[in-house]
Amino acid sequence: MTPRDIGLFLISSRTDAKIKRLRCYRDAQQTFEAIYRGNHDPWASASTRYRYQRRKYDTLISLLPNRQFERALDVGCGTGVLTRQLAPLVGQVVGLDIAPAALELARIQSVQHANLRFAQCDALALDAARFGQFDLVMVADVFYYLAPLDDAVLKRLARQIVSLLAPGGHCLLAHQYFFRIDAPSRLTRRIHDAFCWAPQLECEAEYRRSFYLASLLKRIAR
């Protein structure tokens, strides 16, 4: 990480703090819609100034199995930065986000990628009947924004991801992870453990990288 990259974390921290304030009197869709209406890149994930975020997405792509993917789902896609990185590797990619403003930007910025499409959806309402099944599901920096995130919600999320995965399909989870004992790291550990322990999901690999944890899961038949 370079000194310039510290600015990325400051921007992210301010955005996260604003989300907490807004969630006191708005629902999830209203909150994230306000975030994107106020800033087209609220976490600076598309900024060329910050090498850390580009390296993070490049690393996540490199952690994927060496196989051909036909359909991929990017949950919480935002403006589609990671979705576009998946485009050359997958036959069709669907990006989902709760905020229409984010999806407007994603569509505008993705016009050169004919195999991408975007749809509005709450992460708590993922539905295989609506979207079909995928052989790859990406979840990067999404689930810790859900509130409340108790054990019942985590089990529900795991079941939804299983339903969206075709047999043998993979899910890559990635969430912030700092020093293990801090609150964000403990929350990430809870999320990833819930998925690793879920029936029909097998954790093939876990990767600790600078400031985030990634888990590669596979749907198995049981």
SEVEXZA-139089 format. One record per residue (C-alpha): y negated, x, z; residue in three letters; residue number from 0. Coordinates in Angstrom, 2 decimals, always signed. Layout:
<rs>
      py      px      pz resn resi
       Y       X       Z  ALA  NUM
...
</rs>
This chain:
<rs>
      py      px      pz resn resi
   +0.00   +0.00   +0.00  MET    0
   -3.47   +1.26   -0.89  THR    1
   -6.62   +0.70   +1.21  PRO    2
   -7.76   -1.76   -1.43  ARG    3
   -4.65   -3.86   -0.80  ASP    4
   -5.87   -4.55   +2.73  ILE    5
   -8.33   -6.93   +1.09  GLY    6
   -5.39   -8.96   -0.20  LEU    7
   -4.14   -9.55   +3.34  PHE    8
   -7.62  -10.48   +4.52  LEU    9
   -7.95  -13.03   +1.72  ILE   10
   -4.50  -14.44   +2.51  SER   11
   -5.30  -14.63   +6.22  SER   12
   -8.51  -16.56   +5.57  ARG   13
   -6.68  -18.97   +3.28  THR   14
   -3.92  -19.51   +5.84  ASP   15
   -6.49  -20.14   +8.57  ALA   16
   -8.24  -22.71   +6.38  LYS   17
   -4.92  -24.46   +5.74  ILE   18
   -4.31  -24.77   +9.48  LYS   19
   -7.75  -26.31   +9.98  ARG   20
   -7.36  -28.76   +7.10  LEU   21
   -3.88  -29.84   +8.20  ARG   22
   -5.41  -31.23  +11.39  CYS   23
   -6.87  -34.17   +9.45  TYR   24
   -5.31  -34.11   +5.96  ARG   25
   -1.78  -34.44   +4.65  ASP   26
   -0.05  -31.58   +2.82  ALA   27
   -1.07  -32.60   -0.70  GLN   28
   -4.71  -33.14   +0.26  GLN   29
   -4.76  -29.80   +2.08  THR   30
   -3.43  -27.69   -0.77  PHE   31
   -5.43  -29.61   -3.36  GLU   32
   -8.60  -28.75   -1.41  ALA   33
   -7.50  -25.11   -1.21  ILE   34
   -7.10  -24.80   -4.99  TYR   35
  -10.21  -26.83   -5.77  ARG   36
  -12.18  -24.41   -3.63  GLY   37
  -10.62  -21.22   -5.01  ASN   38
   -8.60  -20.88   -8.22  HIS   39
   -6.64  -17.94   -6.73  ASP   40
   -6.62  -18.56   -2.97  PRO   41
   -4.10  -15.81   -2.12  TRP   42
   -5.36  -13.39   -4.82  ALA   43
   -1.84  -13.36   -6.24  SER   44
   -3.12  -13.04   -9.81  ALA   45
   -5.78  -10.42   -9.11  SER   46
   -5.33   -7.11  -10.92  THR   47
   -7.15   -5.38   -8.06  ARG   48
   -4.19   -5.62   -5.73  TYR   49
   -1.16   -3.51   -6.61  ARG   50
   +0.86   -4.79   -3.66  TYR   51
   +1.26   -8.33   -4.98  GLN   52
   +2.22   -7.14   -8.47  ARG   53
   +4.80   -4.75   -7.00  ARG   54
   +6.15   -7.52   -4.78  LYS   55
   +6.79   -9.87   -7.69  TYR   56
   +8.25   -7.02   -9.77  ASP   57
  +10.58   -6.19   -6.89  THR   58
  +11.69   -9.80   -6.48  LEU   59
  +12.56   -9.94  -10.17  ILE   60
  +14.53   -6.71   -9.82  SER   61
  +16.59   -8.19   -6.97  LEU   62
  +18.01  -10.92   -9.19  LEU   63
  +21.62  -10.57  -10.34  PRO   64
  +22.18   -8.97  -13.71  ASN   65
  +23.20  -12.15  -15.50  ARG   66
  +21.88  -14.63  -18.03  GLN   67
  +20.02  -17.56  -16.51  PHE   68
  +19.70  -20.78  -18.48  GLU   69
  +17.47  -22.81  -16.15  ARG   70
  +15.28  -21.60  -13.28  ALA   71
  +13.18  -23.45  -10.73  LEU   72
  +10.13  -21.91   -9.06  ASP   73
   +9.40  -23.90   -5.90  VAL   74
   +5.76  -23.77   -4.78  GLY   75
   +4.71  -22.08   -8.00  CYS   76
   +0.95  -22.26   -7.39  GLY   77
   -0.83  -21.13  -10.56  THR   78
   +2.43  -19.87  -12.04  GLY   79
   +2.13  -16.10  -11.64  VAL   80
   +5.79  -15.58  -10.69  LEU   81
   +6.86  -18.41  -13.02  THR   82
   +5.45  -16.51  -15.98  ARG   83
   +7.31  -13.36  -14.94  GLN   84
  +10.53  -15.35  -15.10  LEU   85
   +9.78  -16.66  -18.59  ALA   86
  +11.27  -13.72  -20.57  PRO   87
  +14.46  -13.77  -18.49  LEU   88
  +15.38  -17.47  -18.50  VAL   89
  +15.93  -20.11  -21.16  GLY   90
  +13.81  -22.72  -19.39  GLN   91
  +11.70  -22.42  -16.24  VAL   92
  +10.30  -25.32  -14.21  VAL   93
   +7.47  -24.67  -11.78  GLY   94
   +6.85  -27.13   -8.96  LEU   95
   +3.85  -27.41   -6.69  ASP   96
   +2.35  -30.05   -4.42  ILE   97
   -1.23  -29.50   -5.64  ALA   98
   -2.26  -30.97   -9.03  PRO   99
   -5.18  -28.52   -9.17  ALA  100
   -2.77  -25.57   -9.01  ALA  101
   -0.63  -27.08  -11.76  LEU  102
   -3.67  -27.61  -14.01  GLU  103
   -4.39  -23.89  -13.77  LEU  104
   -0.72  -22.99  -14.25  ALA  105
   -0.51  -24.99  -17.47  ARG  106
   -3.72  -23.48  -18.85  ILE  107
   -2.63  -19.94  -18.04  GLN  108
   +0.91  -20.45  -19.40  SER  109
   +0.20  -21.88  -22.86  VAL  110
   +1.78  -18.85  -24.53  GLN  111
   +5.13  -19.50  -22.83  HIS  112
   +6.89  -22.34  -24.62  ALA  113
   +9.82  -22.32  -22.19  ASN  114
   +7.73  -23.14  -19.10  LEU  115
   +6.91  -26.57  -17.77  ARG  116
   +5.27  -27.67  -14.55  PHE  117
   +5.61  -30.76  -12.36  ALA  118
   +4.07  -32.05   -9.15  GLN  119
   +6.48  -32.26   -6.22  CYS  120
   +6.48  -31.83   -2.46  ASP  121
   +8.94  -29.17   -1.30  ALA  122
  +10.31  -31.75   +1.12  LEU  123
  +11.15  -34.09   -1.76  ALA  124
  +13.16  -31.81   -4.05  LEU  125
  +15.47  -34.06   -6.02  ASP  126
  +18.31  -33.00   -8.32  ALA  127
  +18.37  -36.53   -9.76  ALA  128
  +14.85  -35.93  -11.06  ARG  129
  +15.00  -32.29  -12.09  PHE  130
  +18.68  -31.63  -12.73  GLY  131
  +20.49  -28.47  -11.66  GLN  132
  +19.54  -24.84  -12.09  PHE  133
  +21.37  -21.55  -12.06  ASP  134
  +18.38  -19.90  -10.37  LEU  135
  +15.99  -21.23   -7.71  VAL  136
  +13.08  -19.05   -6.54  MET  137
  +11.31  -19.77   -3.24  VAL  138
   +8.61  -17.18   -2.57  ALA  139
   +6.22  -17.65   +0.36  ASP  140
   +6.59  -21.42   +0.56  VAL  141
   +8.67  -22.86   +3.36  PHE  142
   +6.66  -21.54   +6.30  TYR  143
   +3.78  -23.78   +5.18  TYR  144
   +5.85  -26.89   +5.90  LEU  145
   +5.04  -28.68   +9.12  ALA  146
   +6.83  -29.49  +11.26  PRO  147
   +9.56  -26.98  +10.45  LEU  148
  +12.23  -27.84  +12.99  ASP  149
  +16.00  -27.41  +12.65  ASP  150
  +16.43  -30.84  +11.07  ALA  151
  +13.89  -30.02   +8.34  VAL  152
  +15.52  -26.63   +7.68  LEU  153
  +18.93  -28.26   +7.28  LYS  154
  +17.43  -30.83   +4.94  ARG  155
  +15.81  -28.09   +2.83  LEU  156
  +19.08  -26.19   +2.61  ALA  157
  +20.91  -29.33   +1.46  ARG  158
  +18.25  -29.96   -1.18  GLN  159
  +18.50  -26.41   -2.51  ILE  160
  +22.29  -26.70   -2.66  VAL  161
  +21.98  -29.94   -4.65  SER  162
  +19.62  -28.24   -7.12  LEU  163
  +21.93  -25.26   -7.67  LEU  164
  +24.72  -25.43  -10.21  ALA  165
  +28.02  -24.00   -8.93  PRO  166
  +27.68  -20.23   -8.94  GLY  167
  +23.89  -20.51   -9.11  GLY  168
  +21.62  -18.20   -7.12  HIS  169
  +18.65  -18.80   -4.85  CYS  170
  +16.21  -16.04   -3.92  LEU  171
  +14.19  -16.67   -0.76  LEU  172
  +11.25  -14.44   +0.14  ALA  173
   +8.85  -14.85   +3.07  HIS  174
   +6.49  -12.59   +4.99  GLN  175
   +8.10  -10.31   +7.54  TYR  176
   +6.24   -7.74   +9.60  PHE  177
   +7.54   -6.40  +12.91  PHE  178
  +10.39   -8.81  +13.82  ARG  179
   +8.84   -9.88  +17.11  ILE  180
   +5.63  -11.41  +15.75  ASP  181
   +5.48  -15.17  +15.18  ALA  182
   +5.47  -15.10  +11.33  PRO  183
   +8.49  -12.78  +11.27  SER  184
  +10.39  -14.93  +13.76  ARG  185
   +9.70  -18.00  +11.62  LEU  186
  +10.91  -16.22   +8.50  THR  187
  +14.05  -15.18  +10.34  ARG  188
  +14.70  -18.83  +11.31  ARG  189
  +14.25  -20.00   +7.72  ILE  190
  +16.53  -17.40   +6.20  HIS  191
  +19.19  -17.76   +8.89  ASP  192
  +19.28  -21.53   +8.32  ALA  193
  +20.04  -20.97   +4.65  PHE  194
  +22.55  -18.18   +5.24  CYS  195
  +24.47  -20.45   +7.64  TRP  196
  +24.35  -23.51   +5.39  ALA  197
  +27.62  -24.86   +3.98  PRO  198
  +28.04  -24.06   +0.27  GLN  199
  +25.58  -21.16   +0.45  LEU  200
  +26.72  -17.57   +0.77  GLU  201
  +24.26  -14.75   +1.48  CYS  202
  +25.10  -12.04   -1.03  GLU  203
  +22.36   -9.64   +0.02  ALA  204
  +19.35   -9.30   +2.29  GLU  205
  +16.46   -6.99   +1.52  TYR  206
  +13.78   -5.82   +3.95  ARG  207
  +10.72   -4.68   +2.06  ARG  208
   +7.16   -3.89   +3.09  SER  209
   +5.87   -7.02   +4.81  PHE  210
   +8.46   -9.46   +3.47  TYR  211
  +12.14  -10.35   +3.70  LEU  212
  +14.20  -11.46   +0.70  ALA  213
  +17.62  -13.14   +0.83  SER  214
  +19.84  -13.65   -2.21  LEU  215
  +22.11  -16.68   -1.82  LEU  216
  +24.83  -18.09   -4.04  LYS  217
  +26.19  -21.62   -4.20  ARG  218
  +29.92  -21.60   -3.63  ILE  219
  +32.50  -24.38   -3.76  ALA  220
  +33.80  -25.60   -0.38  ARG  221
</rs>
